[in-house]
Amino acid sequence: MLLAFNLTSCVVSDSARTLQIEIMKPGLITIPENYDRIALVNRSFIVNDRIPFKYFNGKTIVTDTTIKYKALSDLCIKSLEGFLKEESYFKEVFNPGDSLSNAFLSNNSINNPEEVFQKTKSDICIFLDYFGFFVLAPYGLGGATSNMATLSWRIAIKDDSLSYLYNQMDTLVYDPFDLPMTMDAQKKLQSIVDGSSNYLGRFAGSKFIPKWVTVERLYYKSNNPDMLLAEKYALQNDWLKAAEIWNRLTNNKNQKIAAKASYNMALACEMEGKHDVAIDWLVKSFSILKENSDVHKKNCQRYIAVLTLRKKELERLAKQVRNN
């Protein structure tokens, strides 16, 4: 469930580099595989639509009555719907929109979601309970602008007495060059809040279900010819050939080469799904250079922590990955 695809030039120490890999991260909650119809319900406007949209324009707080939270929260839900349909994790994604009355979206409904499941014929329901923005434009809307967003989601699963909360807080920063210079201030503001709504809906979706993400892993470089050859194989995703060379070099008389090769063996083992073996290699790597090498010690400790967390993530993924 991971793939290496790129090399960055970021230097961590005098002989370390970072490799970018893709791994699958688990969703926040585990949903039974036979639950394949999800409904998305916007409840936020019950509270938010009574609150006018305000922003700071560099001098004072301005109320803008042309921007409605109802429209923005609907756009956020629509973006979440699009993301979930693209991912095809569920067989059906249902967005009832305004077809649900305010009475149906009352507080009683969220506390007793059986009514929601019955009316939407869904197995899972994601409620957007709160949606709020505060835009800061310290130099006016022609300069750098930030949007401090606060959203609250609630996930209910059929036959589960518990509801799961996800509070989403983010600050989105817009460079003045992100929008056309000829665009007037009102259109810039609308574009910023619309873009924020779209992004936040998709980002929430990436938290609710398993998703491929790009992460970085450290590895050690060396001018040793064998280390260079192993690095070449690793960058080509041929981890078995790379591991054959690194494994041999772990017994090298040069302690630095042996420690680097042992560390790199941990990376090769992770790529092959052998996380416990990878941790053993890190312990060995540290033990070779345990004196006068604080940077290397921290690298090993950090990677052990990453691998320990990754093992727990894989246990959750085993319950979440679907055979669609």
URNOR-V99915 format. One record per residue. N is the residue number from 0. RES is the residue in one letter. OMEGA is omega in whole degrees, 0 to 359 (999 if undefined). BURIAL is 1 if it has 16 or more other ideal C-beta (glycine too) atoms within 10 Angstrom, else 0. D_LAST is the distance of its C-alpha to the last C-alpha in Angstrom with 2 decimals. Layout:
BEGIN
n,res,omega,burial,d_last
N,RES,OMEGA,BURIAL,D_LAST
N,RES,OMEGA,BURIAL,D_LAST
END
This chain:
BEGIN
n,res,omega,burial,d_last
0,M,175,0,16.23
1,L,185,0,19.25
2,L,175,0,21.02
3,A,183,1,24.65
4,F,183,0,25.49
5,N,179,0,28.80
6,L,174,0,32.19
7,T,183,0,34.22
8,S,181,0,37.96
9,C,181,0,38.24
10,V,178,0,40.91
11,V,173,0,40.53
12,S,185,0,43.67
13,D,183,0,45.97
14,S,182,0,43.57
15,A,176,1,40.07
16,R,176,1,37.36
17,T,179,1,33.89
18,L,178,1,30.78
19,Q,177,0,27.75
20,I,175,1,24.38
21,E,175,0,20.83
22,I,176,1,19.20
23,M,178,1,16.19
24,K,180,1,17.70
25,P,174,1,16.45
26,G,182,1,16.51
27,L,181,0,19.70
28,I,179,1,18.44
29,T,183,0,15.97
30,I,179,1,14.14
31,P,186,0,13.22
32,E,181,0,9.57
33,N,175,0,10.80
34,Y,190,1,12.26
35,D,175,1,10.20
36,R,183,1,13.29
37,I,177,1,15.32
38,A,180,1,18.88
39,L,186,1,20.95
40,V,179,1,24.67
41,N,177,1,27.55
42,R,190,1,30.39
43,S,185,1,32.16
44,F,177,1,34.48
45,I,177,0,36.21
46,V,190,0,37.92
47,N,185,1,37.47
48,D,175,0,38.78
49,R,181,0,42.14
50,I,179,0,42.27
51,P,178,0,43.50
52,F,180,1,41.90
53,K,176,0,44.18
54,Y,180,1,44.38
55,F,186,0,46.98
56,N,179,1,48.59
57,G,180,0,50.72
58,K,184,0,53.65
59,T,176,0,52.53
60,I,185,0,49.64
61,V,173,0,48.97
62,T,180,0,47.47
63,D,184,1,45.48
64,T,181,0,45.15
65,T,180,0,43.23
66,I,184,1,40.08
67,K,178,0,38.28
68,Y,179,1,35.86
69,K,181,0,34.24
70,A,181,0,33.30
71,L,180,1,32.15
72,S,175,1,29.98
73,D,178,1,28.45
74,L,178,1,27.72
75,C,178,1,26.08
76,I,179,1,23.80
77,K,178,1,23.07
78,S,176,1,22.19
79,L,178,1,19.81
80,E,180,1,18.19
81,G,179,1,17.91
82,F,183,1,16.41
83,L,177,1,13.62
84,K,178,0,12.88
85,E,183,0,13.04
86,E,178,1,10.60
87,S,178,0,7.90
88,Y,176,1,7.34
89,F,179,1,8.52
90,K,181,0,8.49
91,E,176,0,12.19
92,V,187,1,14.65
93,F,177,1,18.17
94,N,185,1,21.30
95,P,178,1,24.29
96,G,184,0,26.83
97,D,180,0,30.44
98,S,176,0,29.73
99,L,183,1,29.98
100,S,177,0,33.64
101,N,179,0,35.30
102,A,179,0,36.13
103,F,182,1,32.50
104,L,180,1,31.91
105,S,179,0,34.87
106,N,180,0,35.02
107,N,183,0,34.76
108,S,182,1,31.29
109,I,178,1,29.89
110,N,179,0,31.76
111,N,190,0,30.53
112,P,178,1,27.01
113,E,179,0,26.69
114,E,179,0,28.26
115,V,180,1,25.58
116,F,181,1,22.79
117,Q,185,0,24.88
118,K,180,0,25.75
119,T,183,1,22.38
120,K,184,0,20.50
121,S,176,1,18.11
122,D,180,1,16.75
123,I,176,1,17.33
124,C,174,1,20.07
125,I,178,1,21.10
126,F,168,1,24.82
127,L,186,1,26.77
128,D,181,1,30.05
129,Y,182,1,32.17
130,F,181,1,32.35
131,G,177,1,35.40
132,F,164,1,36.69
133,F,184,0,39.99
134,V,177,1,40.78
135,L,177,0,43.48
136,A,187,1,45.34
137,P,179,0,48.33
138,Y,185,0,49.71
139,G,184,0,48.78
140,L,174,1,45.73
141,G,181,0,46.96
142,G,178,0,46.30
143,A,184,0,43.53
144,T,177,1,41.68
145,S,180,1,39.42
146,N,178,1,37.30
147,M,186,0,36.97
148,A,175,1,33.97
149,T,180,0,33.32
150,L,176,1,30.30
151,S,181,1,29.32
152,W,175,1,25.90
153,R,181,1,25.24
154,I,177,1,21.93
155,A,180,1,22.18
156,I,181,1,19.76
157,K,179,1,20.51
158,D,175,0,22.65
159,D,184,0,23.36
160,S,182,0,26.98
161,L,169,0,26.58
162,S,184,0,25.70
163,Y,182,0,24.66
164,L,173,0,26.67
165,Y,178,0,25.98
166,N,186,0,29.12
167,Q,178,1,28.57
168,M,184,0,31.78
169,D,172,0,32.16
170,T,182,0,34.97
171,L,184,1,34.15
172,V,180,0,36.94
173,Y,176,1,37.81
174,D,179,0,40.23
175,P,180,0,42.81
176,F,177,0,41.67
177,D,182,0,38.10
178,L,180,1,39.57
179,P,180,0,42.14
180,M,182,0,45.67
181,T,181,0,46.84
182,M,181,0,44.51
183,D,187,0,46.57
184,A,182,0,46.07
185,Q,179,0,44.53
186,K,177,0,41.85
187,K,179,1,41.15
188,L,179,1,40.70
189,Q,180,1,38.35
190,S,180,1,36.33
191,I,183,1,36.14
192,V,176,1,34.96
193,D,179,1,32.45
194,G,177,1,31.04
195,S,181,1,30.93
196,S,178,1,29.05
197,N,182,1,26.36
198,Y,185,1,26.05
199,L,177,1,26.05
200,G,179,1,23.26
201,R,180,1,20.91
202,F,177,1,22.20
203,A,179,1,21.57
204,G,180,1,17.91
205,S,177,1,17.70
206,K,186,0,19.20
207,F,183,1,17.05
208,I,177,1,13.68
209,P,186,1,13.21
210,K,174,1,14.65
211,W,178,0,16.25
212,V,178,0,20.02
213,T,177,0,23.14
214,V,180,0,25.65
215,E,174,0,28.89
216,R,179,1,30.23
217,L,169,1,33.89
218,Y,183,1,35.36
219,Y,178,1,38.98
220,K,175,1,40.76
221,S,176,1,43.96
222,N,175,0,46.38
223,N,184,1,46.54
224,P,180,0,45.67
225,D,177,0,43.24
226,M,178,1,41.48
227,L,179,0,41.24
228,L,178,0,39.72
229,A,178,1,37.14
230,E,179,1,36.29
231,K,179,0,35.86
232,Y,181,1,33.35
233,A,181,1,31.43
234,L,175,1,31.24
235,Q,181,0,29.83
236,N,175,0,27.05
237,D,188,0,28.92
238,W,179,1,29.07
239,L,178,0,30.34
240,K,178,0,33.38
241,A,182,1,34.02
242,A,178,1,33.89
243,E,181,0,36.35
244,I,181,1,38.86
245,W,181,1,38.36
246,N,179,1,38.64
247,R,184,0,41.96
248,L,179,1,43.18
249,T,178,1,42.62
250,N,181,0,45.91
251,N,180,1,47.76
252,K,176,0,51.25
253,N,187,0,50.58
254,Q,180,0,49.07
255,K,178,1,47.41
256,I,180,1,45.58
257,A,180,1,44.62
258,A,179,1,43.31
259,K,181,1,41.32
260,A,179,1,39.85
261,S,177,1,38.92
262,Y,180,1,37.18
263,N,175,1,35.28
264,M,177,1,34.29
265,A,179,1,32.49
266,L,179,1,30.39
267,A,179,1,29.66
268,C,177,1,28.69
269,E,180,1,26.27
270,M,178,1,24.64
271,E,177,0,24.30
272,G,182,0,22.92
273,K,189,0,26.34
274,H,179,1,27.22
275,D,178,0,30.06
276,V,179,0,31.72
277,A,179,1,31.44
278,I,178,1,33.34
279,D,179,0,35.96
280,W,179,1,36.54
281,L,177,1,37.07
282,V,178,0,39.61
283,K,181,1,41.37
284,S,179,1,41.37
285,F,183,1,42.99
286,S,179,0,45.49
287,I,182,1,46.70
288,L,186,1,47.57
289,K,180,0,47.96
290,E,175,0,51.39
291,N,179,0,52.08
292,S,182,1,48.51
293,D,181,0,47.18
294,V,180,0,44.70
295,H,178,1,43.16
296,K,180,0,43.14
297,K,178,0,41.24
298,N,180,1,38.72
299,C,181,1,38.08
300,Q,180,0,37.95
301,R,182,0,35.57
302,Y,177,1,33.15
303,I,178,1,33.38
304,A,179,0,32.48
305,V,181,1,29.45
306,L,178,1,28.25
307,T,177,0,28.94
308,L,182,0,26.82
309,R,178,1,24.02
310,K,179,0,24.03
311,K,178,0,23.54
312,E,181,1,20.67
313,L,176,0,18.87
314,E,177,0,19.50
315,R,180,1,17.79
316,L,181,1,14.82
317,A,180,0,14.38
318,K,187,0,13.86
319,Q,182,1,11.68
320,V,183,0,9.04
321,R,177,0,5.64
322,N,182,0,3.80
323,N,999,0,0.00
END
